Amino acid sequence: MSKKKSKVLNDNTIFHSHTLGMSTQSVHAGEDRTRYADSITTPIVQTSTYVFKNSKEIEDYTKHGKTRFEYGRYGNPTELVAERRLSALEGAEDCLVFGSGMSAITTTILALVHSNDHIVITDDAYKKTLEFCSSYLQRFGVECTIVPFGDYVALEKAIQPNTKFIFSESPTNPYLNIFDLERLNRIAKKHGVLTLIDSTFSTPYNQRPLEFGVDLVLHSCTKYLAGHNDILAGAVLGRSELVEEVRKLHKAMGGVIDPHCCYLLLRGLKTFSLRMERQNNTAMLIAKFLEGHPQIKKVYYPGLESHPHHHIAKAQMKGFGGVVTFDIKGNLNTAKKFMDSLQLCYIAPSLGGVETLITHPALVSYYDYTRKERYELGITDTLFRLAVGIEEPEDIIADIDQALKKSVKK
Ligand SMILES: Cc1ncc(COP(=O)(O)O)c(C=O)c1O
């Protein structure tokens, strides 16, 4: 992982000539040093449109390219600060935020493809992303090849003359597989295709794909970046000319983020580094605890040597993230009893917030699959995904332990 720190991308800050650490950037990046009414926080500019004083101001804006805001769907001052902060954290030239992670993903993909193009995606990408790529894009004449994650030979073979990009995630859900980003970059550059990485599970704290040559990074900011399980948001980051392509389409698609959500994203980001450090440490402690527990069949955590991609994770990540996946011994009934006995961990989808959440993929994301289909994808009756929050690690461990004990009681 490169030690390079990025600059705060805002000309109005006093830090312009310095490079800053991630915690400092999480608090300050993107904000003007002087703000409305001397407020220390960035104001929520709750407006759908912006006033022009006279015709000259309109002409200055439309004809002479003076920068200012025009209409809510085309930009907002609170949103701009959030974009600058995320750019600084990810080390990106530009960023565009959206009303959800899926809006960021679908708008970015649509901005990059035309009919008769082809794309490649790995098979354990987020379910809705896979669905969009493999079914909806076909309606517009865009073909999609799904390749097994980690099969770099199949990945390279899948590339055709009309392939526009390779899309993957790292780490993936729920097995936390890690994509070798250097290898991905080598393959993509050889064939002149773009690379898109959904980096939601790692965040810029743990991994910065752009430093490995990835073209665009996507985030569901709903998760670690906002960090409080209270908003939906998404982002795309990368080179200016690529993000600008997405911005043009975004203005027409309209999946904009609300200014108040931008404020909550900015507020969440202020503690981003602290939360990530805590969540990385807690997840590692829980993974080790589970690995030594007699009622656990298997633990999937990239920080453990037993994880098949531990060596890649060690080479390209600073920390291994706040999600631990594990399979318990027993059957569907044992799994239900375990889940129902938890007292601290909430049963809820999502990850990255301050509260610890647990999901049972078989009952939630794969409820509409047959058992056979699920097992083919490795989604067993007894598989859980734990997304740790910022509680004391020993409290989460105690909760899991007591629930495991209850799950085998007659
Ligand atoms: C890896 C990943 N990408 C994208 C998304 C979609 O994000 P959102 O729910 O913010 O639309 C999710 C949601 O869980 C996710 O886990």
The ligand as a Tripos MOL2 file, in Angstrom:
@<TRIPOS>MOLECULE
LIG
   16    16     1     0     0
SMALL
NO_CHARGES

@<TRIPOS>ATOM
      1 C1        -20.8970   -3.7350   -2.1060 C.3       1 LIG1
      2 C2        -22.1300   -2.9260   -2.2530 C.ar      1 LIG1
      3 N1        -22.2510   -2.0890   -3.2970 N.ar      1 LIG1
      4 C3        -23.3620   -1.3440   -3.4790 C.ar      1 LIG1
      5 C4        -24.4070   -1.4220   -2.6150 C.ar      1 LIG1
      6 C5        -25.6390   -0.5640   -2.8560 C.3       1 LIG1
      7 O1        -25.5840    0.5550   -2.0330 O.3       1 LIG1
      8 P1        -26.9050    1.3600   -1.5790 P.3       1 LIG1
      9 O2        -27.6550    0.4640   -0.6780 O.co2     1 LIG1
     10 O3        -26.3210    2.5600   -0.9080 O.co2     1 LIG1
     11 O4        -27.6540    1.6810   -2.8280 O.co2     1 LIG1
     12 C6        -24.3570   -2.2640   -1.5130 C.ar      1 LIG1
     13 C7        -25.4880   -2.3570   -0.5770 C.2       1 LIG1
     14 O5        -25.5160   -3.1600    0.3290 O.2       1 LIG1
     15 C8        -23.1710   -3.0410   -1.3180 C.ar      1 LIG1
     16 O6        -23.0560   -3.8850   -0.2920 O.3       1 LIG1
@<TRIPOS>BOND
     1     1     2 1
     2     2     3 ar
     3     2    15 ar
     4     3     4 ar
     5     4     5 ar
     6     5     6 1
     7     5    12 ar
     8     6     7 1
     9     7     8 1
    10     8     9 2
    11     8    10 1
    12     8    11 1
    13    12    13 1
    14    12    15 ar
    15    13    14 2
    16    15    16 1
@<TRIPOS>SUBSTRUCTURE
     1 LIG1         1 GROUP 0 **** ****
